[in-house]
């Protein structure tokens, strides 16, 4: 009897092992839209093996803006990617079928950096502010900060598409722009560039709630691959925890993806990002609602609601299961 039972167990294991290997090799194409340290949850999950731990063979792609990243999701070039609430709202208002399922940073940690000669809001009037692309996080932050100074973006202050953080710093250096919106650590790379901080999203009276570093996919892919996206989210939760708990190793990984070894940049970026990363990555509904309203202001009559761009169900399931508590207890 014992031998028969043992033989049956061996057969069962033989049948299960190929399934496990197949699951471990399940391919998924991810994208992130900036080389700034705030994208660390993706990098940590990839380089520290959390995606593989949760049964995925990940391909991580850099797509240089939220706008293009959203287009890649719609086209099916990637299955899961970083996107902002504004990017998803704009896409869905135009007929897209996208949804945010998690958000690891729910605000925009940006500063309005200006030339030294600009000391007041009045000094900024009529001078150009550089952003990466219209509709991007840097664009949203720039417009928010300009408004916080009592000025009207586009009317009082021209907004120019310049490129990434390094390109914007270069444009400030040459005088092409008089100001730029800068994310964590960027100005640490501005050696020899004189500047002032005129406004900061962390210091304005109205807190900027904004789904910023979020996990997005199409509603159709989520419907047919819900468990896969859930496991990807779990991997990123573990990546976030690793980032917060392992500063030295994290900075090495950030240096790899950002292609920056500037210690000041790595230190400042880590400090800001570690404070902002969510333990439980729900998408802020208030922030998503504000982005939907902003999109609808330019497209009146479009039947778009906040719940059309957010599904917090996966994170709720993960939290209820006790997984996040277990990760943060280190068990």
C-alpha positions in Angstrom: 0.0 0.0 0.0 2.8 2.4 0.9 4.5 1.8 -2.4 1.3 2.4 -4.3 0.8 5.7 -2.3 4.3 6.8 -3.0 3.9 6.0 -6.7 0.7 8.0 -6.9 2.5 11.0 -5.2 5.3 10.8 -7.7 2.9 10.8 -10.6 1.0 13.8 -9.2 4.3 15.7 -8.7 5.3 14.9 -12.3 2.1 16.3 -13.6 2.4 19.5 -11.4 6.0 20.3 -12.1 5.5 21.3 -15.8 2.6 23.5 -14.7 4.9 25.2 -12.2 7.6 25.7 -14.8 5.1 27.1 -17.3 3.7 29.5 -14.7 7.3 30.6 -13.8 8.0 31.4 -17.4 4.8 33.4 -18.0 5.9 36.4 -20.1 4.7 39.9 -19.4 6.0 43.1 -21.0 6.2 46.0 -18.6 7.0 49.7 -19.3 8.2 52.6 -17.2 8.2 56.2 -18.5 11.1 57.9 -16.8 14.6 57.2 -15.6 13.9 59.2 -12.4 14.2 57.3 -9.1 10.4 57.5 -8.5 10.0 54.6 -10.9 12.0 52.3 -8.5 9.1 49.9 -7.8 9.4 48.5 -11.3 13.2 48.2 -11.2 13.3 46.6 -7.7 10.7 44.0 -8.7 12.7 43.1 -11.8 16.3 43.2 -10.5 15.6 41.6 -7.1 13.6 38.7 -8.6 10.1 39.6 -7.3 8.4 39.3 -10.7 10.0 35.8 -11.1 9.1 34.9 -7.6 5.4 35.5 -8.5 5.6 33.4 -11.7 6.6 35.9 -14.4 9.3 36.2 -17.0 9.4 40.0 -17.2 10.6 42.2 -20.1 11.0 45.7 -18.8 10.9 48.5 -21.4 11.7 52.2 -21.1 9.2 54.3 -22.9 10.2 58.0 -22.5 6.8 59.6 -21.6 3.5 58.8 -20.1 1.7 59.8 -23.3 3.7 57.3 -25.4 3.4 54.7 -22.6 -0.4 54.9 -22.7 -0.4 54.6 -26.5 1.8 51.4 -26.2 -0.7 49.9 -23.7 -3.6 50.6 -26.1 -1.7 49.1 -29.0 -0.9 46.0 -26.9 2.9 46.5 -27.3 3.1 46.2 -23.5 0.6 44.6 -21.1 1.3 46.5 -17.9 2.9 49.9 -17.5 3.4 53.0 -15.5 0.9 55.7 -16.2 -0.6 58.7 -14.5 -4.2 59.4 -13.7 -4.2 62.2 -16.2 -2.8 60.1 -19.0 -5.4 57.4 -18.5 -8.3 59.9 -18.2 -7.2 61.6 -21.4 -6.9 58.2 -23.3 -10.2 57.0 -22.1 -11.9 60.2 -23.0 -10.7 59.6 -26.6 -12.1 56.1 -26.7 -9.4 54.1 -24.8 -10.1 51.2 -22.6 -7.5 51.6 -19.8 -7.6 51.3 -16.1 -5.3 52.0 -13.1 -5.1 49.1 -10.7 -2.5 50.4 -8.3 -0.6 53.6 -7.4 2.7 53.7 -5.6 3.0 57.5 -5.5 -0.1 59.6 -5.3 1.3 63.1 -5.6 3.7 65.0 -7.8 7.0 65.7 -6.0 8.0 68.6 -8.2 9.7 72.0 -7.8 9.4 75.0 -10.0 13.1 75.9 -10.7 13.8 79.3 -12.1 16.8 81.5 -13.2 18.4 83.4 -10.3 17.0 86.7 -11.6 13.4 85.5 -11.1 12.5 86.2 -7.4 8.7 86.7 -7.6 5.7 85.5 -9.5 5.7 88.9 -11.3 9.2 88.2 -12.5 8.1 84.9 -14.1 5.3 86.5 -16.1 5.9 86.3 -19.8 8.8 83.8 -19.4 8.8 80.2 -20.6 8.6 77.1 -18.4 10.0 73.9 -19.8 8.2 70.5 -19.4 8.8 67.1 -21.1 5.6 66.8 -23.1 2.1 68.3 -22.9 0.0 66.0 -20.7 2.9 64.6 -18.9 3.5 64.6 -15.1 6.0 67.4 -15.5 3.5 69.4 -17.5 0.7 68.9 -14.8 3.1 69.9 -12.0 4.3 73.0 -13.9 0.8 74.2 -14.5 -0.2 73.5 -10.9 2.8 75.4 -9.5 2.3 78.3 -11.9 -1.4 78.5 -10.8 -0.2 78.4 -7.2 1.6 81.7 -7.9 -1.5 83.4 -9.1 -0.5 83.1 -12.8 -2.3 81.5 -15.7 -0.3 78.8 -17.6 -0.2 79.3 -21.3 -1.4 82.9 -21.0 0.8 84.6 -18.4 3.5 81.9 -18.7 4.3 80.0 -21.9 4.7 76.3 -21.5 7.3 74.6 -23.8 7.9 71.0 -24.6 11.7 70.5 -24.0 12.3 66.9 -23.1 13.5 65.0 -20.0 15.0 66.4 -16.8 18.5 66.7 -18.2 17.3 68.4 -21.4 15.3 70.9 -19.3 18.3 71.7 -17.2 20.3 72.2 -20.4 17.6 74.5 -21.7 17.7 76.6 -18.5 21.5 76.8 -18.8 21.4 78.1 -22.4 18.5 80.5 -21.7 16.0 78.8 -23.9 13.6 78.6 -20.9 13.5 80.7 -17.7 12.0 77.9 -15.5 11.4 74.2 -15.4 9.5 71.6 -13.4 12.0 69.3 -11.7 11.4 65.9 -10.1 13.5 64.5 -7.2 17.2 64.7 -7.6 17.3 66.3 -11.0 18.8 69.6 -9.9 21.7 67.7 -8.2 22.8 67.0 -11.8 22.8 70.7 -12.7 26.5 71.4 -11.9 27.4 74.9 -12.8 23.8 76.0 -13.3 22.6 78.8 -11.0 19.0 78.6 -10.0 16.3 79.3 -7.4 13.3 77.3 -6.2 10.2 79.5 -6.7 7.6 77.0 -5.7 7.3 73.4 -4.5 4.4 71.0 -4.5 5.3 70.0 -1.0 5.0 73.6 0.3 1.8 74.9 -1.3 -1.3 75.3 0.8 -3.4 73.0 -1.4 -2.0 69.4 -1.5 -1.6 68.1 -5.0 -3.3 64.7 -5.0 -2.3 63.0 -8.3 -2.1 59.4 -9.3 1.6 59.5 -10.5 3.5 56.3 -10.3 0.7 53.8 -11.1 0.2 50.4 -12.6 -2.1 50.5 -15.7 -3.4 48.0 -18.2 -6.3 47.6 -20.5 -9.6 46.5 -19.1 -9.7 43.6 -21.6 -6.3 42.3 -20.5 -7.3 42.7 -16.8 -10.5 40.7 -17.4 -8.7 37.8 -19.0 -5.5 38.0 -16.9 -6.6 39.2 -13.5 -4.4 36.8 -11.5 -1.4 37.7 -13.6 -1.8 41.5 -12.9 -2.5 40.7 -9.3 0.8 38.8 -9.0 2.6 41.7 -10.8 1.2 44.1 -8.3 2.3 41.9 -5.4 5.8 41.8 -6.9 5.9 45.6 -7.0 4.7 45.8 -3.4 7.7 43.7 -2.5 9.9 45.8 -4.6 8.6 48.9 -2.8 9.4 47.4 0.6 12.8 46.4 -0.6 13.5 49.9 -1.8 12.6 51.4 1.6 14.6 48.8 3.6 17.8 48.5 1.5 19.2 52.0 0.7 22.7 51.1 -0.4 21.7 48.3 -2.7 18.7 50.3 -4.0 20.9 53.2 -5.0 23.1 50.8 -7.1 20.0 49.7 -9.0 18.8 53.2 -9.4 22.2 54.2 -10.8 21.9 51.4 -13.3 18.5 52.4 -14.7 19.0 56.2 -14.4 22.6 55.9 -15.8 23.6 58.4 -13.1 26.3 57.8 -10.5 26.0 61.3 -9.0 25.9 60.6 -5.3 23.9 63.7 -4.5 21.3 62.8 -7.1 21.0 59.2 -5.8 20.8 60.4 -2.1 18.2 63.1 -2.7 16.2 60.9 -5.0 16.1 58.0 -2.5 15.2 60.2 0.4 12.2 61.8 -1.4 11.0 58.6 -3.0 11.2 56.5 0.2 8.9 59.0 2.0 6.4 59.1 -0.8 6.0 55.4 -1.7 2.7 53.9 -0.6 2.7 50.9 1.7 -0.7 49.9 0.4 -0.8 51.2 -3.2 -4.4 52.3 -3.7 -5.1 54.8 -6.4 -6.2 58.1 -4.8 -9.9 58.5 -5.9 -9.8 62.2 -5.1 -6.7 62.7 -7.3 -8.2 60.6 -10.1 -11.4 62.6 -9.9 -9.5 65.9 -10.3 -7.8 64.5 -13.4 -11.0 63.4 -14.9 -12.5 66.9 -14.3 -9.5 68.5 -15.9 -9.8 66.3 -19.0 -13.6 66.9 -19.3 -13.1 70.7 -19.0 -11.5 70.5 -22.5 -13.8 67.8 -23.8 -17.3 68.6 -22.5 -20.0 66.0 -23.1 -17.7 63.0 -22.9 -19.3 60.4 -20.6 -16.2 59.7 -18.5 -16.4 59.0 -14.7 -13.7 58.5 -12.1 -14.7 54.8 -11.7 -14.1 54.3 -15.4 -10.3 54.8 -15.0 -9.7 53.2 -11.5 -10.1 49.6 -10.2 -8.8 49.3 -6.7 -10.2 45.8 -6.3 -6.9 44.0 -6.8 -5.1 46.0 -4.1 -8.1 45.5 -1.8 -7.8 41.7 -2.3 -4.0 41.8 -1.6 -4.4 43.9 1.5 -7.3 41.7 2.8 -5.2 38.5 2.3 -2.6 39.8 4.8 0.2 39.7 2.1 1.3 43.3 2.7 1.5 42.9 6.5 3.5 39.8 6.0 5.9 41.6 3.6 6.4 44.5 6.0 6.9 42.2 9.0 9.7 40.5 7.1 8.3 37.0 7.2 
